[in-house]
Amino acid sequence: MFDSYSDKNVVITGGGGGIGAALGKAFLEAGAQVALIDVDDAALQRVAKEHATETQAGRLLVVQTDLRSDASVAAAMEEIVSAFGDIHILVNGAAIVLRGTPAAEILMESWKTVMDINFFGAVRCTRALMPNMQAHGQPAKIVNIASAAGFFAPGRATAAYGASKFALVAFTEDLEIELAHSNVDICMVVPAAVSTQMYVSSARQLEQITEDKAALADTMKTPPADIQAGMKPAQIADKILNAVLTDTFYIMTHPEVMPMLKKRHDRIIAAFG
């Protein structure tokens, strides 16, 4: 697909922090031009300041975007295409998490918010950029960042988050078949615990969006211990850049989840008798 990332144009959602920001840095270092989109403009400006040379040179563009809005996504992609031209790589990485609230106690407002950002945000961005990526005819790639929680339930009361990631897994697997004879390829990243501020940013966003008191009460204002002990975002970014060059579909970043994944699939196979 790609020999290198030199002169490639990359769009990354959730680029204000965590894996998204780490990916932005890695792609810039590999010679790409990068557009980062995020709902948190202050976070984007911090990233832009960290890469002031690339920003001033026009190699890094940051665009505040609300992934819940068709119009916001369309406007962001129009701005990015106007600045960069052909888009070669789209990384759908933006997500928020709810953890600790029983599924039946989460208001529909919160269910819809999680799905709107984690799943429909990826759908909106894919729909917005697919015409550009297919029209230019060059090799292009969509990278969807799913989660181990999209393959099995980790038992942490993350039903809304898990459902959104299960949906993203199905969407990605279906697109792999649909795009089989296209210039656009697709892959799926399946991380587990990553040491980011995702819980902090999720709490901040949910407080602005929802009045779901039960969910907000359980939303963690600091990352839980298992997340703090997780893999560093830069490690995930390196794995993604290496795997994309080898045309790997499933980018499994955490080998320790394999027994849980196997247990689920063994159970499914056993059900056939």
Summary of the structure (lengths in Angstrom):
residues: 273
radius of gyration: 18.0
end to end distance: 41.0
largest distance: 62.5
contacts: 946
relative contact order: 0.15
helix: 54%
strand: 14%
